[in-house]
């Protein structure tokens, strides 16, 4: 811990008003960014493959982007059903001519 603190405080004057920003910058310089990016790309690719296999590619990609490997379960979650019309709403009007039903 002392080594990390020494590396974070390297070149920082604690009395300087911008010391916190400099410490933050030093800490961000210690992060292995390329490894983190490579792992995230791997997580997204696996999420896309799992989503494609389950017929929910977008859900797999978004789940992996937001949650990493925990997002791999998102394509396996049940799909949400469309909301039912209210009970007292009465009959639905016919579709407009020329419109396609989805």
Buried (B, 14 or more C-beta within 10 A) or exposed (E): EEEEEEEBBEEBEEEEEEEEEBBEEBEEEEEEEEEEEEEEEEBBEBBBBBBBEBEBBEBBBBBBEEBBEEBBEBBBEEEEEEEEEEEEEEEEEEEEEEEEEE
